[in-house]
Amino acid sequence: MTDLLIHAGQVFTATDTDALLKDAWVRVENDRIAQVSASEPKTNPAVIRLEANTLLPGLVDCHVHFAISGGPDWLSEAREPYATACWRAAKHARDTLHAGFTLVRTLGGRDGADPAMRDAQARGLIEGPRMVAANLVVCMTGGHGAWIGREADGPDDVRKAVREQLKAGADIVKFIATGGVMTPNVEPGAQQLTQAELEAGVEEAHKAGFKTAAHAHGAEGIKAAVLAGIDSIEHGSFMTDESMDLMNERGTCYSVTLCSGEGFFDAPPGVVADWALEKGRRVRAAMHETFKRAYARGVKLVLGTDAGTPFNRHGDNARELEIMVSLGVDPLDALRIGTRNGAELLGKLDQLGTIESGKLADLVLCGSDVVADIGRLRTPETILAVVQGGRIVHRRDVHA
Ligand SMILES: [Zn+2]
């Protein structure tokens, strides 16, 4: 592998000190960052030299669904032939990587597909972000997400469902604590898995050394999941201040998925089912208010888009950062949420998530000042190159 020398007008390191370095150099040796310096370091003459306006650590999305495309009819996609779904997922993974997202957490798909895709990526068989993969979501009978779920009733059955997901290769288990938008006949605010079921499930996953996430819109379901020891709350639309304080005590992360709410507003009239549109609009308004409150209250935030849901396209994941900033988040905080915080939740902060010597070289080279205008991260022209493990896996001039 040829070593790289990157010179950037600014380097967002995502470290506690010197988060934003002006006019800096990053030297990559093999798969790792070898040096971050204010002056040009000595290198061997064969090094590949790259220039960027802004250099970021690889972005991290903690909530994607590679099994679905962002089209209006996800329930039909979830029933398409298994092999078709896998090829579709591989394209989504590549689009995500080329947008600068070098690490993701998949939170629900067809049985066995996501753990296999994680392994295929790690072995170099497909192009995509590094993956932390859930398998089927664990939900109650008839619950939200049953179309990519293992239905389970009672604490013992939930425990068995968790064991099945781990046996299938999952390294994160997702529980459905409340209703949701994308399943007919369930109310987003209503609790689904009970406190006792969540406790059994979370205990079983933690016992095996694996983390957990809970899909939760309604206040009671959110609180139940937090009390059960869940590691992250997804959506969190109707979250109370009390739950936020509990999350702060316990270090529970919040992955809001603002992009998922936006998609329902982008949908042309008549293409998304009315029952889903109506719920999507209600949830979006609540999510915005809750997110602003959570930011002000210091809840640990991570970036999660729910990519794959209607009009929430794989490869447009940076939209989440744009919405966060539009809701009042400081751009450097947003970038920290989108890099370091995600790597930490996913248990990868010792190797990824910041630009520091010794870490794996997952980097995004941007052609313009994305700190000043974070929305530019959404345009393919901005992403000059993506580096993953020291390899240039995407270059704008090659792939455009
Ligand atoms: Zn989701």
Residues whose N, C-alpha, C, O or C-beta is under 5 A from the ligand:
A	BS01	ZN	L107 D306
